[in-house]
Amino acid sequence: MDLSEPLGYLAALLVLATFCMRGMVSLRLVAITSNLAFIGYAVLAGIGPVLLLHALLLPVNATRLWQALVARGRARQSATDGS
Protein backbone atom coordinates (compact mmCIF):
# COMPACT_ATOMS: atom_id res chain seq x y z
CA MET A 1 0.00 0.00 0.00
CA ASP A 2 1.38 3.38 -0.97
CA LEU A 3 0.90 6.67 0.86
CA SER A 4 -2.04 7.74 -1.30
CA GLU A 5 -4.49 5.23 0.16
CA PRO A 6 -4.14 6.21 3.85
CA LEU A 7 -4.20 9.86 2.82
CA GLY A 8 -7.43 9.24 0.92
CA TYR A 9 -9.00 7.60 3.97
CA LEU A 10 -7.88 10.49 6.17
CA ALA A 11 -9.40 12.97 3.73
CA ALA A 12 -12.66 11.02 3.69
CA LEU A 13 -12.77 10.94 7.51
CA LEU A 14 -12.24 14.69 7.57
CA VAL A 15 -15.20 15.18 5.24
CA LEU A 16 -17.28 13.01 7.54
CA ALA A 17 -16.13 15.12 10.49
CA THR A 18 -17.38 18.29 8.79
CA PHE A 19 -20.90 16.88 8.84
CA CYS A 20 -20.64 16.54 12.63
CA MET A 21 -19.54 20.13 13.20
CA ARG A 22 -21.89 22.68 14.71
CA GLY A 23 -19.71 25.77 14.58
CA MET A 24 -18.99 27.42 11.25
CA VAL A 25 -15.36 28.24 12.06
CA SER A 26 -14.50 24.68 13.12
CA LEU A 27 -16.39 23.29 10.12
CA ARG A 28 -14.40 25.46 7.71
CA LEU A 29 -11.08 24.63 9.37
CA VAL A 30 -11.74 20.90 9.07
CA ALA A 31 -13.02 21.37 5.50
CA ILE A 32 -9.80 23.19 4.56
CA THR A 33 -7.76 20.39 6.10
CA SER A 34 -9.86 17.91 4.14
CA ASN A 35 -9.29 19.86 0.92
CA LEU A 36 -5.53 19.79 1.50
CA ALA A 37 -5.60 16.05 2.25
CA PHE A 38 -7.66 15.36 -0.87
CA ILE A 39 -5.29 17.48 -2.97
CA GLY A 40 -2.36 15.41 -1.69
CA TYR A 41 -4.27 12.21 -2.30
CA ALA A 42 -5.23 13.25 -5.82
CA VAL A 43 -1.67 14.22 -6.69
CA LEU A 44 -0.23 10.95 -5.35
CA ALA A 45 -2.94 8.80 -6.95
CA GLY A 46 -3.09 10.76 -10.20
CA ILE A 47 -6.82 11.54 -9.94
CA GLY A 48 -7.39 14.73 -11.88
CA PRO A 49 -11.10 15.29 -11.15
CA VAL A 50 -10.56 15.02 -7.38
CA LEU A 51 -7.61 17.40 -7.62
CA LEU A 52 -9.64 19.92 -9.60
CA LEU A 53 -12.63 19.72 -7.24
CA HIS A 54 -10.61 20.29 -4.08
CA ALA A 55 -8.40 22.93 -5.69
CA LEU A 56 -11.63 24.83 -6.41
CA LEU A 57 -13.16 24.15 -2.98
CA LEU A 58 -10.09 25.27 -1.05
CA PRO A 59 -10.46 29.01 -1.81
CA VAL A 60 -14.23 28.76 -1.28
CA ASN A 61 -13.68 27.32 2.19
CA ALA A 62 -10.95 29.86 2.95
CA THR A 63 -13.25 32.72 1.95
CA ARG A 64 -16.13 31.35 4.02
CA LEU A 65 -13.78 30.90 7.00
CA TRP A 66 -12.69 34.53 6.70
CA GLN A 67 -16.34 35.65 6.52
CA ALA A 68 -17.21 33.58 9.59
CA LEU A 69 -14.29 35.03 11.55
CA VAL A 70 -15.25 38.58 10.59
CA ALA A 71 -18.88 37.94 11.57
CA ARG A 72 -17.81 36.44 14.89
CA GLY A 73 -15.59 39.44 15.57
CA ARG A 74 -18.44 41.82 14.79
CA ALA A 75 -20.79 39.89 17.06
CA ARG A 76 -18.29 40.03 19.91
CA GLN A 77 -17.74 43.73 19.33
CA SER A 78 -21.50 44.36 19.36
CA ALA A 79 -21.85 42.41 22.59
CA THR A 80 -19.05 44.45 24.16
CA ASP A 81 -20.47 47.76 22.91
CA GLY A 82 -23.96 46.87 24.11
CA SER A 83 -22.85 46.08 27.67
C-alpha positions as CSV (number, residue, x, y, z in Angstrom):
1,M,0.0,0.0,0.0
2,D,1.4,3.4,-1.0
3,L,0.9,6.7,0.9
4,S,-2.0,7.7,-1.3
5,E,-4.5,5.2,0.2
6,P,-4.1,6.2,3.9
7,L,-4.2,9.9,2.8
8,G,-7.4,9.2,0.9
9,Y,-9.0,7.6,4.0
10,L,-7.9,10.5,6.2
11,A,-9.4,13.0,3.7
12,A,-12.7,11.0,3.7
13,L,-12.8,10.9,7.5
14,L,-12.2,14.7,7.6
15,V,-15.2,15.2,5.2
16,L,-17.3,13.0,7.5
17,A,-16.1,15.1,10.5
18,T,-17.4,18.3,8.8
19,F,-20.9,16.9,8.8
20,C,-20.6,16.5,12.6
21,M,-19.5,20.1,13.2
22,R,-21.9,22.7,14.7
23,G,-19.7,25.8,14.6
24,M,-19.0,27.4,11.2
25,V,-15.4,28.2,12.1
26,S,-14.5,24.7,13.1
27,L,-16.4,23.3,10.1
28,R,-14.4,25.5,7.7
29,L,-11.1,24.6,9.4
30,V,-11.7,20.9,9.1
31,A,-13.0,21.4,5.5
32,I,-9.8,23.2,4.6
33,T,-7.8,20.4,6.1
34,S,-9.9,17.9,4.1
35,N,-9.3,19.9,0.9
36,L,-5.5,19.8,1.5
37,A,-5.6,16.0,2.2
38,F,-7.7,15.4,-0.9
39,I,-5.3,17.5,-3.0
40,G,-2.4,15.4,-1.7
41,Y,-4.3,12.2,-2.3
42,A,-5.2,13.2,-5.8
43,V,-1.7,14.2,-6.7
44,L,-0.2,10.9,-5.4
45,A,-2.9,8.8,-7.0
46,G,-3.1,10.8,-10.2
47,I,-6.8,11.5,-9.9
48,G,-7.4,14.7,-11.9
49,P,-11.1,15.3,-11.2
50,V,-10.6,15.0,-7.4
51,L,-7.6,17.4,-7.6
52,L,-9.6,19.9,-9.6
53,L,-12.6,19.7,-7.2
54,H,-10.6,20.3,-4.1
55,A,-8.4,22.9,-5.7
56,L,-11.6,24.8,-6.4
57,L,-13.2,24.1,-3.0
58,L,-10.1,25.3,-1.0
59,P,-10.5,29.0,-1.8
60,V,-14.2,28.8,-1.3
61,N,-13.7,27.3,2.2
62,A,-10.9,29.9,3.0
63,T,-13.3,32.7,1.9
64,R,-16.1,31.3,4.0
65,L,-13.8,30.9,7.0
66,W,-12.7,34.5,6.7
67,Q,-16.3,35.7,6.5
68,A,-17.2,33.6,9.6
69,L,-14.3,35.0,11.5
70,V,-15.2,38.6,10.6
71,A,-18.9,37.9,11.6
72,R,-17.8,36.4,14.9
73,G,-15.6,39.4,15.6
74,R,-18.4,41.8,14.8
75,A,-20.8,39.9,17.1
76,R,-18.3,40.0,19.9
77,Q,-17.7,43.7,19.3
78,S,-21.5,44.4,19.4
79,A,-21.9,42.4,22.6
80,T,-19.1,44.5,24.2
81,D,-20.5,47.8,22.9
82,G,-24.0,46.9,24.1
83,S,-22.9,46.1,27.7
